[in-house]
Amino acid sequence: MLHSLKRIFTLSNVLLVPYITKPLLSVKRFCRDNHVYFKFHASMFYVKDLITKEVLLSGQNNDGLYIIFESSAMSIPQVFWSPCISAIADLWHLCLDHLTPRILNFLVSNNKLICTFRCSLAQCQACPLGKSLRLSLRLTSHKTTTSLDLIFNDVWGPAPIFYFDGFRYFVIFIDAHTKHIWYYPIVAKSNVFSIFHHF
């Protein structure tokens, strides 16, 4: 028998070879007897349930041999795994909230992700936009000396989901002197003018 954290595997018709240096396993027989299948990659492999596709056992390639260690059920967080377990780096980059190449390559090199190519991110259009800074305001000779002397405002929306009471936009007013911020959630952008009057 072979044990993992998720299942006990049976090994039938085991042949004893007293002087063999490494015990060998018939993949075909192991799959048939335990209703599993193997998924091999260059540096590691996974044993998965035939029906649920759950990873039951994992191991690494060592000098051209794929080694099974007892109790080696995967230690990789389930959140990283999808039906398409091996994907290009750019797809992982998008799925994992635009990770930096350094972090993505770290996950790949530590066998936390299976990736067909190293991360280049040359095609990601969202990253430069997300990291860009807004342009500086023009220098002005106006100095605020009291509260409400100069007010900045901004409108944001629509939000991808509806918030409490159906709000999808918000408008803020910022006092240049005190830096105090007033925040107003609104249902529609057309409400900005009435909110401004109220403010």
C-alpha positions, 0 to 999 in steps of 0.5 A: 500500500501507498499512503497519501494525505488524501487516499490509500493507494493499493499496489497489486501484483508487486514483484520483489527484486532484492537487489534493485536500487530504486523500486519501480512502479507500473503507471498503467497498473497503478492507474487501473487499480486506483482509478487515477491518472498521472499528469507529467511535467518536466520537473514534476508530476501529479496523480489525479482522481479520474472523476473529480480531477483532484490532485491526490499525490505529487512528486518531482523529477530527480535525475530523469526519474519521477519519484513518489514520496509517501505522504506527499499529497500536494502542499500547493494551495488549491486556489492556484489550480484550475482545469487548465493547470498548465498555462502560459505566464501571461495567462497566470499574470492575468488570473492572479491579479497582475503579479509582477514577473519576479513574483510569478517566476518565484512561484514557478521556480518553487513549483507552486504554478505550472507554466509553459513559458517564463513571464514577459508581460510584454502584452499586458496593457493594464499594467502600465496604466495601473502604475502610471501617475496622474500629471502634476497640477500647474503651479499657482500663486494662490495660497489658501488661508482658510477652510473652504477657500479652495475646493477640489472635486472628483467623480468616480464610476460606474462601479462594476457591481452595485453597492448598498442601496444601488450606488454605482458612483461617488463624488468627493470634495477636498478642502485644499487648506485642511485636506478634509474630504467629503464623500457622497455615494450616488446612484447616477452620474447625473446626480453630481450637480444636485450633490454639488448644490447640497454641498 
